[in-house]
Amino acid sequence: MLWWIGSGLLVAWLILLIVHPRGWIHLLLLAGISVLVVQIAAYRKTKSALRNDN
């Protein structure tokens, strides 16, 4: 689910950057990257935990 949210924030940032640039739009970029970093960390933790169970 976080993949969708992070990707959506990045797409929204790109569209708003082109269509209607404002000063606060870069917060969408930071939020999208942050959400994707959290998701990648959770995915790697889950993946390594599944490997250790075997």
C-alpha positions in Angstrom: 0.0 0.0 0.0 2.8 2.4 0.8 4.2 1.7 -2.7 1.0 3.3 -4.2 1.1 6.2 -1.8 4.7 7.0 -2.4 4.4 6.7 -6.1 1.3 8.8 -6.1 3.0 11.6 -4.2 5.9 11.5 -6.7 3.5 11.6 -9.7 1.5 14.5 -8.0 4.8 16.4 -7.5 5.8 16.0 -11.1 2.4 17.0 -12.4 2.1 20.0 -10.1 5.7 21.0 -10.8 4.9 21.3 -14.5 1.3 22.6 -14.3 1.3 24.9 -11.3 4.7 25.4 -9.6 4.5 26.7 -6.0 6.9 26.9 -3.1 5.3 24.0 -1.1 5.2 21.5 -3.9 8.7 20.2 -3.0 7.2 18.9 0.2 5.4 16.3 -2.0 8.7 15.1 -3.3 10.2 14.8 0.2 7.1 13.0 1.5 7.0 10.6 -1.5 10.7 9.7 -1.1 10.3 9.3 2.7 7.3 6.9 2.3 9.2 4.9 -0.3 12.3 4.7 1.9 10.1 3.4 4.8 8.5 0.9 2.5 11.8 -0.4 1.2 13.2 -0.8 4.7 10.1 -2.7 5.8 10.3 -4.9 2.7 13.9 -5.7 3.3 13.3 -6.5 7.0 10.4 -8.8 6.1 12.5 -10.5 3.3 15.4 -11.1 5.7 13.1 -12.4 8.4 11.5 -14.9 6.0 15.0 -16.1 5.0 16.0 -16.6 8.6 12.9 -18.7 9.3 13.9 -21.4 6.8 
